Amino acid sequence: VMGVGARQVERRFHAAVGLSPKVLCRIARMQHAVELSRELEGAEWALAAGYYDQAHQVREFRALTGLTPRAYVREQAEVGFVQSPEGAGA
């Protein structure tokens, strides 16, 4: 970026966003995987979400959430009603 090194861009990004670009990309891929979980399973799910293989997907989810992909999706489904404005009297 115009006279600024890659490391400086990363530092500025981290200062503005609070995450490194790589971590933000990992989170975005995980969110995409959660969306795909309604339609796909197993290795097909992992590959469609952009992971190298199913083991890669499991490692990433555990690193970011402490849970396996399916456990994370299940947990999100269980708490989804708390975050939903539907039925909140609005």
LOVEX-640428 format. One record per atom (N, C-alpha, C): residue in three letters; atom name; x, y, z. Coordinates in nm, 3 decimals, decimal comma. Layout:
<milums>
<residuo ALA	atomo CA	c1 X	c2 Y	c3 Z>
...
</milums>
This chain:
<milums>
<residuo VAL	atomo N	c1 0,085	c2 -0,117	c3 0,000>
<residuo VAL	atomo CA	c1 0,000	c2 0,000	c3 0,000>
<residuo VAL	atomo C	c1 0,090	c2 0,123	c3 0,000>
<residuo MET	atomo N	c1 0,097	c2 0,190	c3 -0,106>
<residuo MET	atomo CA	c1 0,164	c2 0,318	c3 -0,125>
<residuo MET	atomo C	c1 0,269	c2 0,356	c3 -0,020>
<residuo GLY	atomo N	c1 0,383	c2 0,292	c3 -0,026>
<residuo GLY	atomo CA	c1 0,493	c2 0,328	c3 0,062>
<residuo GLY	atomo C	c1 0,483	c2 0,276	c3 0,204>
<residuo VAL	atomo N	c1 0,387	c2 0,190	c3 0,230>
<residuo VAL	atomo CA	c1 0,371	c2 0,132	c3 0,363>
<residuo VAL	atomo C	c1 0,392	c2 -0,019	c3 0,350>
<residuo GLY	atomo N	c1 0,475	c2 -0,073	c3 0,437>
<residuo GLY	atomo CA	c1 0,503	c2 -0,216	c3 0,433>
<residuo GLY	atomo C	c1 0,386	c2 -0,301	c3 0,482>
<residuo ALA	atomo N	c1 0,391	c2 -0,428	c3 0,448>
<residuo ALA	atomo CA	c1 0,285	c2 -0,521	c3 0,485>
<residuo ALA	atomo C	c1 0,267	c2 -0,527	c3 0,637>
<residuo ARG	atomo N	c1 0,377	c2 -0,531	c3 0,709>
<residuo ARG	atomo CA	c1 0,369	c2 -0,539	c3 0,856>
<residuo ARG	atomo C	c1 0,302	c2 -0,414	c3 0,914>
<residuo GLN	atomo N	c1 0,333	c2 -0,298	c3 0,857>
<residuo GLN	atomo CA	c1 0,271	c2 -0,174	c3 0,905>
<residuo GLN	atomo C	c1 0,120	c2 -0,175	c3 0,878>
<residuo VAL	atomo N	c1 0,081	c2 -0,226	c3 0,761>
<residuo VAL	atomo CA	c1 -0,062	c2 -0,237	c3 0,730>
<residuo VAL	atomo C	c1 -0,129	c2 -0,330	c3 0,831>
<residuo GLU	atomo N	c1 -0,064	c2 -0,443	c3 0,862>
<residuo GLU	atomo CA	c1 -0,120	c2 -0,535	c3 0,961>
<residuo GLU	atomo C	c1 -0,136	c2 -0,468	c3 1,097>
<residuo ARG	atomo N	c1 -0,035	c2 -0,393	c3 1,140>
<residuo ARG	atomo CA	c1 -0,043	c2 -0,324	c3 1,269>
<residuo ARG	atomo C	c1 -0,156	c2 -0,222	c3 1,271>
<residuo ARG	atomo N	c1 -0,169	c2 -0,147	c3 1,163>
<residuo ARG	atomo CA	c1 -0,277	c2 -0,047	c3 1,155>
<residuo ARG	atomo C	c1 -0,414	c2 -0,114	c3 1,155>
<residuo PHE	atomo N	c1 -0,424	c2 -0,224	c3 1,081>
<residuo PHE	atomo CA	c1 -0,548	c2 -0,299	c3 1,076>
<residuo PHE	atomo C	c1 -0,584	c2 -0,348	c3 1,216>
<residuo HIS	atomo N	c1 -0,487	c2 -0,407	c3 1,284>
<residuo HIS	atomo CA	c1 -0,510	c2 -0,459	c3 1,420>
<residuo HIS	atomo C	c1 -0,552	c2 -0,348	c3 1,515>
<residuo ALA	atomo N	c1 -0,489	c2 -0,233	c3 1,502>
<residuo ALA	atomo CA	c1 -0,523	c2 -0,119	c3 1,588>
<residuo ALA	atomo C	c1 -0,667	c2 -0,072	c3 1,563>
<residuo ALA	atomo N	c1 -0,710	c2 -0,075	c3 1,438>
<residuo ALA	atomo CA	c1 -0,844	c2 -0,028	c3 1,402>
<residuo ALA	atomo C	c1 -0,953	c2 -0,130	c3 1,432>
<residuo VAL	atomo N	c1 -0,923	c2 -0,257	c3 1,407>
<residuo VAL	atomo CA	c1 -1,025	c2 -0,361	c3 1,416>
<residuo VAL	atomo C	c1 -1,017	c2 -0,440	c3 1,546>
<residuo GLY	atomo N	c1 -0,897	c2 -0,451	c3 1,600>
<residuo GLY	atomo CA	c1 -0,879	c2 -0,529	c3 1,722>
<residuo GLY	atomo C	c1 -0,841	c2 -0,673	c3 1,698>
<residuo LEU	atomo N	c1 -0,828	c2 -0,709	c3 1,572>
<residuo LEU	atomo CA	c1 -0,788	c2 -0,844	c3 1,532>
<residuo LEU	atomo C	c1 -0,688	c2 -0,832	c3 1,418>
<residuo SER	atomo N	c1 -0,609	c2 -0,936	c3 1,400>
<residuo SER	atomo CA	c1 -0,521	c2 -0,938	c3 1,283>
<residuo SER	atomo C	c1 -0,606	c2 -0,972	c3 1,161>
<residuo PRO	atomo N	c1 -0,559	c2 -0,937	c3 1,041>
<residuo PRO	atomo CA	c1 -0,634	c2 -0,973	c3 0,921>
<residuo PRO	atomo C	c1 -0,656	c2 -1,124	c3 0,911>
<residuo LYS	atomo N	c1 -0,556	c2 -1,203	c3 0,948>
<residuo LYS	atomo CA	c1 -0,567	c2 -1,348	c3 0,940>
<residuo LYS	atomo C	c1 -0,676	c2 -1,400	c3 1,033>
<residuo VAL	atomo N	c1 -0,680	c2 -1,351	c3 1,156>
<residuo VAL	atomo CA	c1 -0,783	c2 -1,396	c3 1,250>
<residuo VAL	atomo C	c1 -0,921	c2 -1,356	c3 1,200>
<residuo LEU	atomo N	c1 -0,934	c2 -1,237	c3 1,146>
<residuo LEU	atomo CA	c1 -1,063	c2 -1,195	c3 1,092>
<residuo LEU	atomo C	c1 -1,106	c2 -1,287	c3 0,978>
<residuo CYS	atomo N	c1 -1,014	c2 -1,326	c3 0,893>
<residuo CYS	atomo CA	c1 -1,045	c2 -1,419	c3 0,783>
<residuo CYS	atomo C	c1 -1,086	c2 -1,556	c3 0,837>
<residuo ARG	atomo N	c1 -1,018	c2 -1,602	c3 0,942>
<residuo ARG	atomo CA	c1 -1,053	c2 -1,731	c3 1,003>
<residuo ARG	atomo C	c1 -1,195	c2 -1,727	c3 1,059>
<residuo ILE	atomo N	c1 -1,230	c2 -1,617	c3 1,123>
<residuo ILE	atomo CA	c1 -1,364	c2 -1,602	c3 1,180>
<residuo ILE	atomo C	c1 -1,468	c2 -1,596	c3 1,068>
<residuo ALA	atomo N	c1 -1,439	c2 -1,523	c3 0,961>
<residuo ALA	atomo CA	c1 -1,532	c2 -1,513	c3 0,849>
<residuo ALA	atomo C	c1 -1,554	c2 -1,650	c3 0,785>
<residuo ARG	atomo N	c1 -1,447	c2 -1,728	c3 0,770>
<residuo ARG	atomo CA	c1 -1,461	c2 -1,862	c3 0,712>
<residuo ARG	atomo C	c1 -1,546	c2 -1,950	c3 0,804>
<residuo MET	atomo N	c1 -1,525	c2 -1,938	c3 0,934>
<residuo MET	atomo CA	c1 -1,603	c2 -2,016	c3 1,029>
<residuo MET	atomo C	c1 -1,751	c2 -1,977	c3 1,021>
<residuo GLN	atomo N	c1 -1,780	c2 -1,849	c3 1,011>
<residuo GLN	atomo CA	c1 -1,920	c2 -1,805	c3 0,999>
<residuo GLN	atomo C	c1 -1,983	c2 -1,859	c3 0,870>
<residuo HIS	atomo N	c1 -1,905	c2 -1,859	c3 0,763>
<residuo HIS	atomo CA	c1 -1,953	c2 -1,915	c3 0,636>
<residuo HIS	atomo C	c1 -1,983	c2 -2,064	c3 0,654>
<residuo ALA	atomo N	c1 -1,896	c2 -2,135	c3 0,724>
<residuo ALA	atomo CA	c1 -1,917	c2 -2,277	c3 0,749>
<residuo ALA	atomo C	c1 -2,045	c2 -2,300	c3 0,827>
<residuo VAL	atomo N	c1 -2,072	c2 -2,216	c3 0,925>
<residuo VAL	atomo CA	c1 -2,195	c2 -2,230	c3 1,004>
<residuo VAL	atomo C	c1 -2,317	c2 -2,214	c3 0,914>
<residuo GLU	atomo N	c1 -2,313	c2 -2,119	c3 0,822>
<residuo GLU	atomo CA	c1 -2,424	c2 -2,102	c3 0,727>
<residuo GLU	atomo C	c1 -2,443	c2 -2,226	c3 0,641>
<residuo LEU	atomo N	c1 -2,332	c2 -2,286	c3 0,597>
<residuo LEU	atomo CA	c1 -2,339	c2 -2,404	c3 0,511>
<residuo LEU	atomo C	c1 -2,382	c2 -2,529	c3 0,587>
<residuo SER	atomo N	c1 -2,374	c2 -2,527	c3 0,719>
<residuo SER	atomo CA	c1 -2,403	c2 -2,646	c3 0,799>
<residuo SER	atomo C	c1 -2,548	c2 -2,692	c3 0,783>
<residuo ARG	atomo N	c1 -2,635	c2 -2,604	c3 0,740>
<residuo ARG	atomo CA	c1 -2,775	c2 -2,641	c3 0,720>
<residuo ARG	atomo C	c1 -2,793	c2 -2,731	c3 0,598>
<residuo GLU	atomo N	c1 -2,696	c2 -2,724	c3 0,505>
<residuo GLU	atomo CA	c1 -2,710	c2 -2,795	c3 0,378>
<residuo GLU	atomo C	c1 -2,614	c2 -2,911	c3 0,360>
<residuo LEU	atomo N	c1 -2,498	c2 -2,907	c3 0,427>
<residuo LEU	atomo CA	c1 -2,392	c2 -3,004	c3 0,401>
<residuo LEU	atomo C	c1 -2,344	c2 -3,069	c3 0,530>
<residuo GLU	atomo N	c1 -2,271	c2 -3,181	c3 0,513>
<residuo GLU	atomo CA	c1 -2,214	c2 -3,251	c3 0,627>
<residuo GLU	atomo C	c1 -2,074	c2 -3,299	c3 0,595>
<residuo GLY	atomo N	c1 -2,000	c2 -3,331	c3 0,700>
<residuo GLY	atomo CA	c1 -1,870	c2 -3,396	c3 0,688>
<residuo GLY	atomo C	c1 -1,770	c2 -3,323	c3 0,601>
<residuo ALA	atomo N	c1 -1,695	c2 -3,403	c3 0,525>
<residuo ALA	atomo CA	c1 -1,587	c2 -3,348	c3 0,442>
<residuo ALA	atomo C	c1 -1,642	c2 -3,252	c3 0,336>
<residuo GLU	atomo N	c1 -1,760	c2 -3,281	c3 0,284>
<residuo GLU	atomo CA	c1 -1,821	c2 -3,193	c3 0,183>
<residuo GLU	atomo C	c1 -1,845	c2 -3,054	c3 0,243>
<residuo TRP	atomo N	c1 -1,891	c2 -3,051	c3 0,366>
<residuo TRP	atomo CA	c1 -1,914	c2 -2,926	c3 0,438>
<residuo TRP	atomo C	c1 -1,783	c2 -2,851	c3 0,457>
<residuo ALA	atomo N	c1 -1,680	c2 -2,921	c3 0,501>
<residuo ALA	atomo CA	c1 -1,549	c2 -2,858	c3 0,526>
<residuo ALA	atomo C	c1 -1,492	c2 -2,799	c3 0,397>
<residuo LEU	atomo N	c1 -1,495	c2 -2,876	c3 0,290>
<residuo LEU	atomo CA	c1 -1,439	c2 -2,829	c3 0,162>
<residuo LEU	atomo C	c1 -1,517	c2 -2,710	c3 0,107>
<residuo ALA	atomo N	c1 -1,649	c2 -2,715	c3 0,114>
<residuo ALA	atomo CA	c1 -1,731	c2 -2,605	c3 0,063>
<residuo ALA	atomo C	c1 -1,707	c2 -2,476	c3 0,142>
<residuo ALA	atomo N	c1 -1,670	c2 -2,490	c3 0,268>
<residuo ALA	atomo CA	c1 -1,645	c2 -2,373	c3 0,352>
<residuo ALA	atomo C	c1 -1,504	c2 -2,318	c3 0,335>
<residuo GLY	atomo N	c1 -1,421	c2 -2,389	c3 0,259>
<residuo GLY	atomo CA	c1 -1,287	c2 -2,338	c3 0,232>
<residuo GLY	atomo C	c1 -1,176	c2 -2,399	c3 0,315>
<residuo TYR	atomo N	c1 -1,206	c2 -2,507	c3 0,387>
<residuo TYR	atomo CA	c1 -1,103	c2 -2,576	c3 0,464>
<residuo TYR	atomo C	c1 -1,036	c2 -2,680	c3 0,375>
<residuo TYR	atomo N	c1 -0,911	c2 -2,713	c3 0,407>
<residuo TYR	atomo CA	c1 -0,836	c2 -2,811	c3 0,328>
<residuo TYR	atomo C	c1 -0,901	c2 -2,949	c3 0,339>
<residuo ASP	atomo N	c1 -0,943	c2 -2,984	c3 0,459>
<residuo ASP	atomo CA	c1 -1,012	c2 -3,110	c3 0,483>
<residuo ASP	atomo C	c1 -1,091	c2 -3,099	c3 0,613>
<residuo GLN	atomo N	c1 -1,159	c2 -3,206	c3 0,650>
<residuo GLN	atomo CA	c1 -1,243	c2 -3,202	c3 0,769>
<residuo GLN	atomo C	c1 -1,160	c2 -3,183	c3 0,896>
<residuo ALA	atomo N	c1 -1,042	c2 -3,242	c3 0,902>
<residuo ALA	atomo CA	c1 -0,955	c2 -3,226	c3 1,019>
<residuo ALA	atomo C	c1 -0,915	c2 -3,079	c3 1,037>
<residuo HIS	atomo N	c1 -0,888	c2 -3,012	c3 0,925>
<residuo HIS	atomo CA	c1 -0,854	c2 -2,869	c3 0,930>
<residuo HIS	atomo C	c1 -0,971	c2 -2,789	c3 0,987>
<residuo GLN	atomo N	c1 -1,091	c2 -2,822	c3 0,943>
<residuo GLN	atomo CA	c1 -1,210	c2 -2,753	c3 0,993>
<residuo GLN	atomo C	c1 -1,224	c2 -2,773	c3 1,145>
<residuo VAL	atomo N	c1 -1,207	c2 -2,896	c3 1,190>
<residuo VAL	atomo CA	c1 -1,220	c2 -2,926	c3 1,333>
<residuo VAL	atomo C	c1 -1,115	c2 -2,849	c3 1,413>
<residuo ARG	atomo N	c1 -0,990	c2 -2,847	c3 1,366>
<residuo ARG	atomo CA	c1 -0,883	c2 -2,773	c3 1,435>
<residuo ARG	atomo C	c1 -0,915	c2 -2,624	c3 1,445>
<residuo GLU	atomo N	c1 -0,961	c2 -2,566	c3 1,335>
<residuo GLU	atomo CA	c1 -0,993	c2 -2,423	c3 1,334>
<residuo GLU	atomo C	c1 -1,107	c2 -2,390	c3 1,430>
<residuo PHE	atomo N	c1 -1,213	c2 -2,469	c3 1,425>
<residuo PHE	atomo CA	c1 -1,326	c2 -2,444	c3 1,515>
<residuo PHE	atomo C	c1 -1,282	c2 -2,456	c3 1,661>
<residuo ARG	atomo N	c1 -1,205	c2 -2,561	c3 1,691>
<residuo ARG	atomo CA	c1 -1,160	c2 -2,578	c3 1,829>
<residuo ARG	atomo C	c1 -1,071	c2 -2,463	c3 1,873>
<residuo ALA	atomo N	c1 -0,984	c2 -2,417	c3 1,783>
<residuo ALA	atomo CA	c1 -0,894	c2 -2,306	c3 1,817>
<residuo ALA	atomo C	c1 -0,972	c2 -2,178	c3 1,844>
<residuo LEU	atomo N	c1 -1,078	c2 -2,155	c3 1,768>
<residuo LEU	atomo CA	c1 -1,155	c2 -2,030	c3 1,780>
<residuo LEU	atomo C	c1 -1,266	c2 -2,036	c3 1,885>
<residuo THR	atomo N	c1 -1,324	c2 -2,156	c3 1,906>
<residuo THR	atomo CA	c1 -1,441	c2 -2,165	c3 1,993>
<residuo THR	atomo C	c1 -1,426	c2 -2,263	c3 2,109>
<residuo GLY	atomo N	c1 -1,330	c2 -2,354	c3 2,099>
<residuo GLY	atomo CA	c1 -1,316	c2 -2,459	c3 2,199>
<residuo GLY	atomo C	c1 -1,410	c2 -2,576	c3 2,175>
<residuo LEU	atomo N	c1 -1,484	c2 -2,572	c3 2,064>
<residuo LEU	atomo CA	c1 -1,582	c2 -2,675	c3 2,032>
<residuo LEU	atomo C	c1 -1,556	c2 -2,734	c3 1,894>
<residuo THR	atomo N	c1 -1,609	c2 -2,854	c3 1,870>
<residuo THR	atomo CA	c1 -1,607	c2 -2,909	c3 1,735>
<residuo THR	atomo C	c1 -1,707	c2 -2,831	c3 1,650>
<residuo PRO	atomo N	c1 -1,698	c2 -2,842	c3 1,519>
<residuo PRO	atomo CA	c1 -1,794	c2 -2,768	c3 1,434>
<residuo PRO	atomo C	c1 -1,940	c2 -2,800	c3 1,466>
<residuo ARG	atomo N	c1 -1,975	c2 -2,928	c3 1,476>
<residuo ARG	atomo CA	c1 -2,114	c2 -2,966	c3 1,503>
<residuo ARG	atomo C	c1 -2,158	c2 -2,918	c3 1,641>
<residuo ALA	atomo N	c1 -2,070	c2 -2,930	c3 1,741>
<residuo ALA	atomo CA	c1 -2,106	c2 -2,884	c3 1,875>
<residuo ALA	atomo C	c1 -2,129	c2 -2,733	c3 1,874>
<residuo TYR	atomo N	c1 -2,048	c2 -2,660	c3 1,800>
<residuo TYR	atomo CA	c1 -2,066	c2 -2,515	c3 1,792>
<residuo TYR	atomo C	c1 -2,199	c2 -2,480	c3 1,725>
<residuo VAL	atomo N	c1 -2,230	c2 -2,548	c3 1,615>
<residuo VAL	atomo CA	c1 -2,355	c2 -2,522	c3 1,544>
<residuo VAL	atomo C	c1 -2,474	c2 -2,555	c3 1,634>
<residuo ARG	atomo N	c1 -2,466	c2 -2,668	c3 1,705>
<residuo ARG	atomo CA	c1 -2,574	c2 -2,706	c3 1,798>
<residuo ARG	atomo C	c1 -2,592	c2 -2,600	c3 1,907>
<residuo GLU	atomo N	c1 -2,479	c2 -2,555	c3 1,963>
<residuo GLU	atomo CA	c1 -2,486	c2 -2,454	c3 2,069>
<residuo GLU	atomo C	c1 -2,547	c2 -2,324	c3 2,017>
<residuo GLN	atomo N	c1 -2,511	c2 -2,285	c3 1,897>
<residuo GLN	atomo CA	c1 -2,567	c2 -2,162	c3 1,839>
<residuo GLN	atomo C	c1 -2,717	c2 -2,176	c3 1,817>
<residuo ALA	atomo N	c1 -2,761	c2 -2,295	c3 1,776>
<residuo ALA	atomo CA	c1 -2,905	c2 -2,318	c3 1,754>
<residuo ALA	atomo C	c1 -2,980	c2 -2,308	c3 1,886>
<residuo GLU	atomo N	c1 -2,919	c2 -2,357	c3 1,994>
<residuo GLU	atomo CA	c1 -2,984	c2 -2,355	c3 2,125>
<residuo GLU	atomo C	c1 -2,997	c2 -2,214	c3 2,181>
<residuo VAL	atomo N	c1 -2,900	c2 -2,128	c3 2,154>
<residuo VAL	atomo CA	c1 -2,905	c2 -1,992	c3 2,208>
<residuo VAL	atomo C	c1 -2,956	c2 -1,891	c3 2,106>
<residuo GLY	atomo N	c1 -2,987	c2 -1,936	c3 1,986>
<residuo GLY	atomo CA	c1 -3,032	c2 -1,846	c3 1,881>
<residuo GLY	atomo C	c1 -3,155	c2 -1,767	c3 1,919>
<residuo PHE	atomo N	c1 -3,245	c2 -1,827	c3 1,994>
<residuo PHE	atomo CA	c1 -3,367	c2 -1,757	c3 2,031>
<residuo PHE	atomo C	c1 -3,340	c2 -1,637	c3 2,121>
<residuo VAL	atomo N	c1 -3,231	c2 -1,641	c3 2,195>
<residuo VAL	atomo CA	c1 -3,197	c2 -1,530	c3 2,283>
<residuo VAL	atomo C	c1 -3,159	c2 -1,408	c3 2,201>
<residuo GLN	atomo N	c1 -3,095	c2 -1,431	c3 2,088>
<residuo GLN	atomo CA	c1 -3,047	c2 -1,323	c3 2,003>
<residuo GLN	atomo C	c1 -3,151	c2 -1,276	c3 1,904>
<residuo SER	atomo N	c1 -3,257	c2 -1,353	c3 1,888>
<residuo SER	atomo CA	c1 -3,358	c2 -1,321	c3 1,789>
<residuo SER	atomo C	c1 -3,456	c2 -1,216	c3 1,842>
<residuo PRO	atomo N	c1 -3,484	c2 -1,112	c3 1,763>
<residuo PRO	atomo CA	c1 -3,580	c2 -1,011	c3 1,807>
<residuo PRO	atomo C	c1 -3,724	c2 -1,060	c3 1,797>
<residuo GLU	atomo N	c1 -3,747	c2 -1,172	c3 1,726>
<residuo GLU	atomo CA	c1 -3,883	c2 -1,224	c3 1,712>
<residuo GLU	atomo C	c1 -3,937	c2 -1,265	c3 1,848>
<residuo GLY	atomo N	c1 -4,057	c2 -1,228	c3 1,875>
<residuo GLY	atomo CA	c1 -4,120	c2 -1,265	c3 2,001>
<residuo GLY	atomo C	c1 -4,070	c2 -1,184	c3 2,120>
<residuo ALA	atomo N	c1 -3,995	c2 -1,080	c3 2,094>
<residuo ALA	atomo CA	c1 -3,940	c2 -0,999	c3 2,203>
<residuo ALA	atomo C	c1 -4,035	c2 -0,886	c3 2,241>
<residuo GLY	atomo N	c1 -4,154	c2 -0,889	c3 2,182>
<residuo GLY	atomo CA	c1 -4,251	c2 -0,786	c3 2,214>
<residuo GLY	atomo C	c1 -4,228	c2 -0,657	c3 2,138>
<residuo ALA	atomo N	c1 -4,151	c2 -0,665	c3 2,032>
<residuo ALA	atomo CA	c1 -4,119	c2 -0,544	c3 1,955>
<residuo ALA	atomo C	c1 -4,228	c2 -0,513	c3 1,856>
</milums>
